[in-house]
Amino acid sequence: MKTRIAVFGRKDTVARIENYISEKEEIQIFPFIYQHVQETNDLIEKAVMCDIYLFMNPLAYLYAKDKIDKKRLPAIQIPIDEFTIATALYRLKNSHKYAIRRISIDTSQKQAVMNVLDELAINPKDIYLYNYDESKAFTPSAIASFHENLNLDGKTDFVLTSSRDVENLLQEKNIPVSTIQIPKTNVLKAIHEAKTTMQLNEKTSAQIVAGYVRIKNLGDIREEKNATYARKLVQTMQDILEKYGRKTHSSVLSIKDNLFVLFGTRGMLNYITNNYRNFPLLRELEKELDARIDIGLGLGLTAKQAEYHATLALEACATKNISNAYIVNEREDMFGPLGVEKPFDTSKLYHSLIHKAKLNNELSYNFLDFISLRNNEPFSAQDIAAYYGVTKRSAERTIGKLLSGKVIKVVGEEKPYLRGRPRKLFQIDQ
């Protein structure tokens, strides 16, 4: 069954998405075009037949947020992250020939801007930020006035805006301005997240969610500290899980000294899907206990099936000596790790793809997108075949080139089905 994605944006930005996924038969795009971001609130009512809502612009999402929250609609907005900001600053310097100073920026991600400035050793003194999240006045006219006043006061020479509406208003005032462009990688990530969210949401009304939670290596902690300290950790974990249970309307049971089981339905599933990239429960447990945590979550149409899938997810956590959270759905597809970013050196990988694996530019860029979308997780030849839409044999030829060039390495095996041979798993060799 296709994932039906309602995309809200201007005509040119929506066309980009349609072009990017033209060969992905499992996804169907329903465009909802607006001339001004304020129109988004009304367009929401017309997208009732879609599975999930994707917003190309943070302002458009803000205009629709109250309705989204009230109706509990599954929605994703493409974030303006560090990569987006760095790309915008690069274009500012190279295309517009402006120095990266004396500029004003409006964004929904203030911290992303500060992170980029810090990384590039740029003094933020002459850079002014308008953060949507810190102001209720997020209308285009209010944002444009912020930029215009800075320009009239002689404090800025250029404006980077997240909204075309703001750009149009400032152009009427002859103020140098450019809209921050969303990179292709970010668009593809959002589409992937939309598809993943819907896969997890399938059969929500009937699904049961089970979860196993434990402190990793509690025995070592007990030996290093003492038994009393270990018992306090387990008690603290139980307190946090019971608070989580009340929040998600799920049950929490202690089945062993260091193993808790969670059972829930819609509330627990909504929490998981809404926090796929950032899993607060894992972060809270890790911080409060000052220990590494394993969380294995499973979906099923029966309690027994959900519990079995949670066991598979917990086993995946045990393969790494860090905090982990995984989820396995009723088809035994594994998602994760949840909330754990796995960065990689893009430039180094691209150089290896071109010079060691001897791939052409198009295949190299596609492979970079593939690794990024999977959050640098291990992959199989079947994953390559599914992503590129090619045969398994064609994917295996690509795998062979990558192995020969020592771009990837074998890191293990998976057995996605009860019967059949295990699949080899690969990961980039960095």
N, C-alpha and C positions, 0 to 999 in steps of 0.2 A: 504494500500500500504506500502511495506517495505521501510525503510530508507536505502539507499545503501551508506555505508561508505568506502571510500578508506583509508586504513591504511598503512602509510609509516614507515618502521622500519626494524630492523634485524629479522631474522627468529624466534628466540626464543621469542622476545618481542611481535611480531605479534601473535604468537601462544598463548600467555597469553590472549590477547583480545578475540581471537576465543573461548578459553575455558570459559572465563567469560560470554560471551553472547550466549553460545551454546543453551540455552533454551529460548532465547528471539526471538520469531518468527517474531516480527515486525522489526528486524534489520538484515541486510545482510552485511557481511564483505567481502571486496575485498582486499586481501593482495598484497602489492607492496614491495617486499623484496629487500634490497640493502646490499652490502658488505661494501661499504664505503658511508658516508653521501653525498659526492659530486654527487653521482648518482641520488639523489632525483630530481634534476632539469629536468633530462630526463624522469624520471618515471612519472612526472606530466602529460606529453603528453599522456600517456597510460590510464589515469583514467577518460577519457571524459564521460563515461557512469555512473559515480558515482554522488551522490547528494552532498556530502560534503567530505572534505579532513581532515584526522586526522594524526598528526605528533607525533610520540612517543619520538622524540629527538629534543631539541631546535636548534641544529646545522643543522639538516636536514631541519627544517623549514626555517632557515636563507638562506640556499642555494637556496630554492625555492621561497623565499619571493618576489623577483622582478617580477617573472612570475605570482605569486598569485595576487599581487597588479595590475599588468597590465591587467590581464584577469578578475579581480574582482571575483576570485574564493572563495567560502565559505570554510574557513579553520579554524581549531582549533589545537592548540598545547597543549600538556599536560604540565602544568606548574610545575616547580621545586619550590614548595612553602615551607612554614615553616615546615609542617608535613614531607615532603620529606627530608629536611635538617636534622631535628631532628632525623629521622629514620636512616639516613646515619651516623650521629655522634654516635648514639647508637651502630650501627654495628661496627664502627671503634673501639670503646672502648671494646666491648664485644667479637666480632669475631676476629678482627685483633690484639687485645691487645695493641692498641696504645692510648696514652693520647690525649685528645682533645686540642692539642697545637702543635706548630711547623708543621702545615700542610698548604697546598695550595689547593684552591678550584677554579674550573672554573664553571661558571653558567650564566644563562641569568637573574637571579633574585638576584641581589646583596642585595637588601633590605631584602629579606627573610632570607638570611644568617645572616645579622646584627641583625634582630629581634630575631632569635633563640639564638645567642650569648648573647644578652642582657637579654633574658628571663632566660637563664641558668647561668647568672652572670659569663660568660667566657670573660676574657680579650682578645680582638682581636689583641693585639700587635703582637703575633707570628703566626697569621693566615693571609695568603695572598690570595687575591681574584683576579681572572681574570674574568671581567664582559664582556660578549659578546656585550652588548648594548653600551659599552663605547669604543669599539675598532672595527675598520673595518677589522682587521686581525683576523678573526675567523676561519681560517683554522686549521685542526688538528695539522699540523706541527708547526704552530705559537704558539698554546696553549701548545703543548708538550714542546716547547723550553722554554716557560715561567716557567713551572714547573721544568724542568731539570736544568735551571740556578740557581733557588733557592736552589735546592738540592745540586748542586755542590758547591755553596757558603756556605753550611753548615747551611742554615737557616730553612730547613724543613726536616722532617723525613718521611712524608707520603703525598700522593696526593689523593684527591677526585675529580673525573672528571665526567662531564655529558655525555661524549662521549666514546664509546667503541674504536673508532679509536685512540683517545688520549691514552687510556689505553694500547692498543697494542704497540704504539710507545714507551711509557715509560717502558713497560715490557722488550722491547728489550735492554733498557739501564740499566736493573736491578734496577729500581727505584720502591720502594713500592707504589702501586697504586690500586685503586678500583673504579669501575664505580658506580655512585649514582643510586640506584634502585628506580623505580617509584612504590609507594605503590598501592595496588589494589584499594583502595578507590579513588585515583586520576584518575586511568584509568576509573573506572565506572562513575565518575563525568564528564569526558570528553565525554564519550559515551552518557551520558544523555544530555549534552549540545548540542552534535551533533544532537541528535534526536529532541530536543526542537527547535533548530535553523531551522531544516527542517520543523517542524510543522508550525512555524511562516512564513516560506518562501513559503508555498503551495499557488499556484495560485497568485504568486507575480505580474505577468503581469496585472492581472485584479483587484487586491485588492486595496481598498482605506483605508487609515489610518486616523483615527480621534483621536484627543486628547483634553482632558479638563485639564486645569491647573489653580490652585487657591492657594492663601495663606490660610493656615489653621488658623482658629480663628482670622480672620482679625478684626472682631468686638471687640474682647478683646484687640487687639493691639491698636485699635483706642481709646478705653476708657483709656487704660494705658498711652498711649503717647498723641496723638492728631490727628485730622482729616488731618492736613497737612502732618504729618509724614506718615500716612497710604496712602495718595495719592502718596507720593514719592515712597513708596514701590511698589505700583501697577505700576507706571511709569517705575521704574527700571526693574520690571518683564517683562513688555511689550518690553522694549529695548532688554533684553536678549533673549526673545522668537523670536523677529524679526530677530536677528542675527542667531539664530538657524534655522529659516525659510529659510533664504538665503542659509545657509549651506546645508540644506536637500531639497531644492526646494519645500517647503511647504508654505501654506498660514496661516496667523495668523490673527484672528479676535477677537475683544473685544465685548462680548455679554452682559456682566454685569459689575458692578463696580469691581468685584474681580473674574471674570471668563473669561478665554480666550479659544478659540477653535482653534485647528490646523487641517489642512487638507493637506494630501500629498499622494504620492504613493510610487514608488520604492525607492527614495532617503531617505524618512523618515523611511521606513521599514528596509532598509539596516542599517541605524543608530541604530535602536532598536536592531536588531539581532546581530550587531557587538559589542554592549555594554550591553549585557544581564546581565553580572555579575557586571559590574561597569557602572552606568548610569550617565555620566558626567553632563547632563542637570540638573538633580535633585540636584547633589552636588553643581553646580555653583549657582543655584537659592538659595539654602539653605545658602551658604556662603555669597553671595552678599547681600541678604536681611536680614540675621540673623533672619530667621523665618522658621517655618515648612511649607513644601510644599506638595500638593497633585497633582499627575499626573495620570490621567486615560486615557489609550490608547485603541482604539478598531479597529479591522480589519473587513472589510465587502466587499461584492461585489457591494454594493451601498453605497452612502453617508449616507442614512438614517440608514442602518444596521450598518455601522461603528460607527456612532454617538451614536446609542443605546448601542453598546458594550462598547464604551468609558464611557457612563453613568454608566454601571455596574462596570467598573474598578474603576471609581471615587468613587462609593459607597463603594467599598472594602477599599479604602484609609481612609474613614471616621471612620472605626472601630477601628483605632489605633491613639493615640495622638502623632505620630511621623511623620516625612516626609516619604512619600510612593509613589511608582510608580507601577502600575499594568497594564497588558495588557490582553484583552479578544479577542480571535480570532473568526472567523466566525462560529465555532461550539460551541461557548460560553465556551471554555476551558480557564481557567484563569491561567496566569503566573505571578509570582512575589512573594514578592516585588522585583523589579529590583534594583540591585546595593546596596542591604541592606543585609549584612551578619548577620546570626542569629546563633551564636555559642551555643554549649551545652556541658555539662560535660560528655565526653565519658565514663570515668571510672565509674562515678556515675550511669549512665544509664545502663552500662553493669552489674554492681553489682545488680541493681534493677531487670533487666531482668532474671538473674540467680536465685536470692534468693527470690524475691517477686512474679514475674509472673511465676516462675518455668519453663522457657523456656530452651531448651537445647542449647549447645554452637553454633551450626550451625544457629538455628533460631535467637539467640541473635546477632550474628555477622551480619546476613542478615538484622536484624532490624536496627542496627547501620548504615549500609550502606544506608538503605532506608531513615532514618531521615537525614543523611548527604546529600544525593542526592537531597532531597526536601528542603534543606537549613532550616531545622527545621520548615517548614511550617505546618499548620493544614492539616489533612488528613482524608479521609473517609475509610470505609470498602472496598469500590470499589477500592480505590487507592492501598490498601494492596493486594487485589485480582489481580489487574493488574500487580503489581510489581513482586509478587511471581509466577504469572501464575497459580493461584488456583481458586477454585470456591468461590463465594461470601459467601456461608455458612462456608467454611473452614476459610476464612478471618475473619468472625464474631466470630468464636471460639477463634481465636488468640486475637481479640479485647477484648473478654470477660475475658481472662486470664490477659491481660494488665490492664483492668479496676479493676479487683478483687485485683490485686497486687498494685493498685494505682500508676502504672507506667505512665499511661496516664490519661487525664481528658477530659470531654466534654467541648468544647469551643464555640460551636455554631452550626449553620446549614447552608447548602447551598441548592440552588434549581437550579441545572445545566440546567434544561429543564423547558419550560413554563408549562408543565403538569407533574403530578406525585408528590409523597410525597417528602418533603425535606430530605436531608441526614444529619445525625449527623456528626459533625467534631470533631476530637480529636487532642490533642497535648500532648507532653511529659510533665509530672508534675515535673518541676524543678524550 
